[in-house]
Amino acid sequence: MKILILVLYFAVLIGIGLYCRKHATDVNGFVLGGRSVGPWLTAFAYGTSYFSAVVFVGYAGQFGWKYGIAATWAGIGNALIGSLLAWVVLGRRTRIMTQHLNSATMPQFFGERFASKPLKIIASVIIFIFLIPYTASLYNGLSRLFGMAFEIDYSVCIILMAVLTAIYVIAGGYMATAINDFIQGIIMLVGIVVIIAAIINSKGGFMAAYEGLAQISDSTVSDSPGVFASFFGPDPLNLLFVVILTSLGTWGLPQMVQKFYAIKDEGAIQKGTIISTVFALVVAGGCYFLGGFGRLFSGQIDVAKNGYDSIIPTMLQNLGPALIALVVILVLSASMSTLSSLVIASSSTLTIDFLKDNFLKKMSEKKQLLMIRVLVVVFIAISAVIALVQYKSNITFIAQLMGISWGALAGSFLAPFLYSLYWKKTTKAACYVSFAFGSVIMIIDMVAPKMLPEIMRSPINCGAITMLLGLVIVPVVSLFTPKPEKELVESTFACYDKTTVVAQKTALGK
């Protein structure tokens, strides 16, 4: 039964990919779906790219274990800051300015906004490097659930997921990804509600589970009784950093911001804002809420031996076969949608912003499209190999991999991108400083964390602090560095102004 459901699911994905080939005949169609994607598809594409096995297995498990039911704040933050506020602040301006500048990627946006090819190239390199650990973390989370449900070898899971994603992305591009994201989003919404209900009921209902959680104490975390059932949990400060990284961080992630490039019109943005927020509230809030009850299963979980990533799979292992199949499809859906967004963002960036006009002169539309498709395969292959190496060496947990990736990308891009949309005085030098600061700090955190203050030695905290500092660094550097050319700035910001003819009654002169 489980195998049959999987086969049907994969057949639908590939069928959609082949159906959408007509939308992927040029670069604009392949990367952005012709900038004609409606609110439902865009909102679901945004949400499913946001939440994956990383959230469901890695973040929900680790932060639910650390903070108890208070981990739900991360999901609420994801909905209000990562979705609602992101759409309100970035959606409209991103769509208008990127179309005005004819930019299909974030590096291309920076290159056109500041008339700087080096800025574009550096941004593309940062994206390519730091999206890889993100992708590796997707495979890791999925493998644990596949192993639990089917007892399938980890390498088979990776190869299967990689091949299927590559097929429908190469065939149908962004439109295939968006339609599949919609289907995957529906599965995620239904799945998370059903799974939460099943887990809570297995512990005697919500009140019984909550009271059970209140009885649990851990002297290594806090001496206060009932801390895992409290409003803000045992460590509110570190929980705040989790909320900041996972919520505000989306504002600087290329694969997330790119969703705004493709949206159809003003009305679609307004509808998409509501849909995306509700989606995030249910899926993200549900994931973290579920993880908050992880300590009720502490008798079955050996965190010291198997790590935080084993918590959610252990919670789910006693569910019935039908629910197990639903869990696997849910996490597979979430992971493949995120993976497809990542590979499109990375391959298009590398082609358009790095190879074109720099290493490969006079690339025709056809050659660009071919190169993007080739790089989709390359990127998926590299990330799959890294995921295998990471798993076999047991280097780190999912949340740590994600912290490094999110911290570097959002720390580099969030501030310069945001200010570039709103503030005319943002300078090219400020972008360079932000890129360098975000990347270098996260590399130091990865290879030599003792060089940083103690509070920044965790990738989660380091990523959050790096982002916030970027919001200060960019305006400060901009005030003390050469201003951009006035004509360039005025031409760029002219896209927000619409000339209208206003009727005026004729007035008699004196």
Order of alpha helices (4+ residues) and beta strands (2+ residues): alpha-alpha-alpha-alpha-alpha-alpha-alpha-alpha-alpha-alpha-alpha-alpha-alpha-alpha-alpha-alpha-alpha-alpha-alpha-alpha-alpha
